[in-house]
Amino acid sequence: MTLEEEIKQSKFRNEFQKLAINLIYTYGWVAKKHSVIMKDFDITPAQFNILRILRGQYPNPASVNLLKERMLDKMSDASRLVDRLIKKKLVDRNVCPEDRRKVNVIITQAGLDLLKQIDTLDNQFDNIFKNLTEKEAKKLNELLDKLRG
């Protein structure tokens, strides 16, 4: 379905305005589909992002600042996300012995196990983009990278 059909708008100021609206709309569309997959695991996409960053760091811990830098959604509150993941026993937080102002976060075995389960659904994640060929996906990635320049 076209953007015009989805949002019931037939005119745009120009193609750049349409592109901006299309990107925002598509972000919401992808995020919704991602949330549906994550719901079965009782975590949000932002919590999933934190876990993936920590798995990439494992066995080393990460500071909350490093998590903030690497998060996909820069508006998310990394500290609060970490608190929720601690309650779920998916991560641990410790004061850094070298700098007591710094807090280290590390993924737990339960967190690693959860990510292993989620990894089995890679096809479901990929299926979100089933209307594109791999060549089209590559080109779209290149164009988005160029846009951010």
C-alpha positions as CSV (number, residue, x, y, z in Angstrom):
1,M,0.0,0.0,0.0
2,T,1.3,3.5,-0.8
3,L,2.0,6.1,1.8
4,E,-0.8,8.2,0.3
5,E,-3.3,5.3,0.9
6,E,-1.9,4.6,4.4
7,I,-2.2,8.1,5.7
8,K,-5.0,9.3,3.5
9,Q,-3.1,12.2,2.1
10,S,-2.7,12.8,-1.6
11,K,-0.6,15.9,-1.8
12,F,2.8,16.7,-0.4
13,R,4.8,20.0,-0.6
14,N,7.5,18.1,-2.5
15,E,9.3,14.7,-2.6
16,F,11.5,15.7,0.3
17,Q,8.5,16.3,2.6
18,K,7.0,13.0,1.4
19,L,10.3,11.2,2.1
20,A,10.4,12.6,5.6
21,I,6.8,11.5,6.3
22,N,7.5,8.1,4.7
23,L,10.5,7.5,6.8
24,I,8.7,8.4,10.0
25,Y,5.7,6.3,9.1
26,T,7.9,3.3,8.0
27,Y,9.9,3.6,11.3
28,G,6.6,3.2,13.2
29,W,5.5,0.3,11.0
30,V,8.8,-1.6,11.4
31,A,8.9,-0.8,15.2
32,K,5.3,-2.2,15.6
33,K,6.2,-5.5,13.8
34,H,9.4,-5.7,15.9
35,S,7.4,-5.2,19.1
36,V,5.0,-8.0,18.3
37,I,7.9,-10.4,18.0
38,M,9.5,-9.2,21.2
39,K,6.2,-9.4,23.2
40,D,6.5,-13.2,23.5
41,F,9.8,-12.7,25.3
42,D,8.5,-10.0,27.7
43,I,11.0,-7.4,26.6
44,T,10.8,-4.2,24.5
45,P,12.8,-3.6,21.4
46,A,14.9,-1.0,23.4
47,Q,15.7,-3.7,26.0
48,F,16.5,-6.1,23.2
49,N,18.9,-3.5,21.8
50,I,20.7,-3.2,25.2
51,L,21.0,-7.0,25.5
52,R,22.5,-7.2,21.9
53,I,25.0,-4.5,22.8
54,L,26.0,-6.3,26.0
55,R,26.3,-9.6,24.1
56,G,28.7,-7.9,21.7
57,Q,30.8,-6.7,24.7
58,Y,30.6,-10.0,26.5
59,P,32.6,-11.1,28.6
60,N,33.5,-7.5,29.2
61,P,31.1,-5.2,30.9
62,A,29.8,-1.9,29.4
63,S,29.3,1.4,31.0
64,V,25.8,3.0,30.8
65,N,27.4,5.8,28.7
66,L,28.7,3.2,26.2
67,L,25.1,1.7,26.0
68,K,23.7,5.2,25.4
69,E,26.2,5.8,22.5
70,R,25.5,2.5,20.8
71,M,21.7,2.4,21.2
72,L,19.6,2.7,18.1
73,D,17.0,5.0,19.8
74,K,19.0,7.8,21.3
75,M,15.9,9.1,23.1
76,S,15.7,5.9,25.3
77,D,16.7,6.2,28.9
78,A,19.5,3.6,29.2
79,S,19.6,3.7,33.0
80,R,15.9,2.9,33.3
81,L,16.2,0.1,30.7
82,V,19.1,-1.4,32.6
83,D,17.0,-1.3,35.8
84,R,14.2,-3.2,34.2
85,L,16.6,-5.8,32.8
86,I,18.2,-6.2,36.3
87,K,14.7,-6.9,37.7
88,K,14.3,-9.6,35.0
89,K,17.7,-11.0,35.9
90,L,19.0,-10.5,32.4
91,V,21.8,-8.2,33.3
92,D,23.9,-7.3,36.4
93,R,25.2,-3.9,37.4
94,N,28.3,-3.3,39.5
95,V,30.3,-0.2,40.5
96,C,33.6,0.0,38.6
97,P,36.5,-0.7,41.0
98,E,38.7,1.9,39.2
99,D,36.2,4.7,39.2
100,R,33.4,4.5,41.8
101,R,31.3,7.1,39.8
102,K,31.2,4.6,36.9
103,V,28.7,1.7,36.7
104,N,29.5,-1.4,34.7
105,V,26.7,-3.5,33.2
106,I,27.1,-7.1,32.1
107,I,24.7,-9.6,30.5
108,T,23.9,-12.6,32.6
109,Q,23.7,-16.2,31.4
110,A,19.9,-15.8,31.5
111,G,20.3,-12.8,29.1
112,L,22.5,-14.8,26.8
113,D,20.1,-17.7,26.8
114,L,17.2,-15.4,26.0
115,L,19.0,-13.9,23.1
116,K,19.8,-17.4,21.8
117,Q,16.0,-18.1,21.8
118,I,15.3,-14.8,20.0
119,D,18.0,-15.6,17.4
120,T,15.9,-18.6,16.3
121,L,13.4,-16.0,15.0
122,D,15.7,-14.3,12.6
123,N,13.5,-15.4,9.7
124,Q,10.5,-13.6,11.3
125,F,12.6,-10.4,11.5
126,D,13.8,-10.8,7.9
127,N,10.2,-11.5,6.8
128,I,9.3,-7.9,7.7
129,F,11.1,-6.9,4.6
130,K,9.7,-9.7,2.4
131,N,8.5,-7.3,-0.3
132,L,12.1,-6.3,-1.1
133,T,14.8,-8.3,-2.9
134,E,18.2,-8.5,-1.2
135,K,19.6,-6.2,-4.0
136,E,16.8,-3.6,-3.2
137,A,17.6,-3.9,0.5
138,K,21.3,-3.2,-0.2
139,K,20.4,-0.2,-2.3
140,L,18.0,1.2,0.3
141,N,20.8,0.7,2.9
142,E,23.2,2.7,0.7
143,L,20.6,5.5,0.2
144,L,19.9,5.7,3.9
145,D,23.6,5.9,4.7
146,K,23.9,8.6,2.0
147,L,21.0,10.5,3.5
148,R,22.7,10.6,6.9
149,G,25.9,11.6,5.0
